[in-house]
Amino acid sequence: MTATSKFSSAGGGQAASDVLLLGAAGNSGQLIAAELAARGLSMRLAGRRRGPLEDLAVALAATGAKADVRAVDAGDRESLAEAVAGAGVVLSTAGPFARQAGPVIDACLAAGVPYVDIANEWAAVRGLLDRDEDARARGVALVTGAGFGPAATEALVLRLVERTGAVPARVRVAAAAAVARHSDGVRQTIQESLPQGALTYRDGQLVSEALGSGATVLTFGGAQRQLLPGPVGDLETARLASGAASVVAYISNPAAHPGGTDSWTWAEVTGPDGRVACAELQTGDGVLATAAIAAETTARVLAGAAPGAWTPGALFGAGLVTDATGARVTMNGQPA
Ligand SMILES: NC(=O)c1ccc[n+]([C@@H]2O[C@H](COP(=O)([O-])OP(=O)(O)OC[C@H]3O[C@@H](n4cnc5c(N)ncnc54)[C@H](OP(=O)(O)O)[C@@H]3O)[C@@H](O)[C@H]2O)c1
């Protein structure tokens, strides 16, 4: 899909670039830059270190993409404000988001520029959604979780709830991403979020237990998987997408990977009558899927999105993830 560069900045003038891509030279940032370029969007590549950003700008220019470079530290209010003011939309990959997203969101709200991120920590997803009132008051769209996690489980929950037509009593979701490369950003994010332990919703209440509580084994994507309830954004998006009072979001037990090159998500809804329905989603590398989902979400936000704080599925529906990635979905074992 090709989006047109027609965005005007909050000041009414033409934006300097369609997208301020924060964390552009990172593992997910580079793949996202390629996806944005494929959609015809101009970019300002941002991060703390100039060298890797300049290398990326040269590589993108060779493909005909429009990209310039700006050294920005998400922790430095002044440089952030200057960079954000010239953008049509900000897309941030600068995690851990629970620690780093706040000032970026503040700068976007102050400048009236929409914001998208690829957070998958429960605290970061919940934190952005809590800014809904601010976002509406300032007429700005904020979107969190525009990556494989949690958008790919959210898409399944939305489909299941639409098919069953009732608010489920319980929802469980799980994600098993296959990735070619592990980055410092992901390692740091896991390290900082796991101490929150096993978060779940029970009867509408957020419950926190020691990591490992509620561990289980599920079979999906043709493999048996050891899973743990985790402090991930999927917990919040599954709750919002379903209205269920009891929700569990599982992560793979880091010590027990079944291998393979495909990424899978799984969702199960239990209706008020006890009936159970399941769905699975299959795609390739998890970071490639994240790049496609983030770029597609960003292009759609740039084209115009309602003010407020959103998850990708709440804003663009269950089809966003499959449109962006070409992922295959089955419901109760049948192609959907
Ligand atoms: N939702 C999903 O499915 C999904 C998928 C992949 C990744 N993620 C998340 O996305 C984040 C990034 O992952 P990654 O693999 O891309 O990590 P990465 O390869 O380490 O890249 C992170 C990038 O962010 C930049 N950065 C970090 N702190 C910054 C700051 N204060 N100001 C400006 N730029 C900053 C870094 O550049 P400098 O050091 O030069 O500043 C780096 O280029 C992590 O939190 C990860 O968990 C989510």
The ligand as an ORCA input file, in Angstrom:
! r2SCAN-3c Opt
* xyz 0 1
  N       5.680     -5.286     20.124
  C       6.532     -6.160     19.621
  O       6.169     -7.240     19.158
  C       7.999     -5.815     19.612
  C       8.852     -6.389     18.664
  C      10.205     -6.012     18.676
  C      10.683     -5.114     19.640
  N       9.800     -4.609     20.555
  C      10.270     -3.656     21.578
  O      10.815     -2.514     20.913
  C      11.915     -1.997     21.653
  C      13.122     -1.908     20.730
  O      13.517     -3.198     20.340
  P      14.701     -3.370     19.282
  O      14.887     -4.826     19.093
  O      14.491     -2.518     18.101
  O      15.935     -2.802     20.177
  P      17.352     -2.236     19.676
  O      17.844     -2.983     18.490
  O      18.218     -2.203     20.894
  O      17.023     -0.747     19.195
  C      16.565      0.259     20.059
  C      16.849      1.603     19.393
  O      16.307      2.641     20.201
  C      17.265      3.688     20.318
  N      17.089      4.288     21.635
  C      17.134      3.670     22.833
  N      16.956      4.560     23.819
  C      16.811      5.770     23.232
  C      16.617      7.086     23.720
  N      16.589      7.365     25.041
  N      16.461      8.091     22.828
  C      16.524      7.856     21.505
  N      16.714      6.627     20.977
  C      16.875      5.593     21.834
  C      18.635      3.018     20.161
  O      19.583      3.853     19.508
  P      20.656      4.715     20.322
  O      21.258      3.783     21.332
  O      21.614      5.229     19.287
  O      19.861      5.807     20.937
  C      18.316      1.855     19.206
  O      18.544      2.210     17.862
  C      12.079     -2.916     22.867
  O      11.395     -2.355     23.965
  C      11.402     -4.202     22.438
  O      10.929     -4.960     23.523
  C       8.479     -4.914     20.561
*
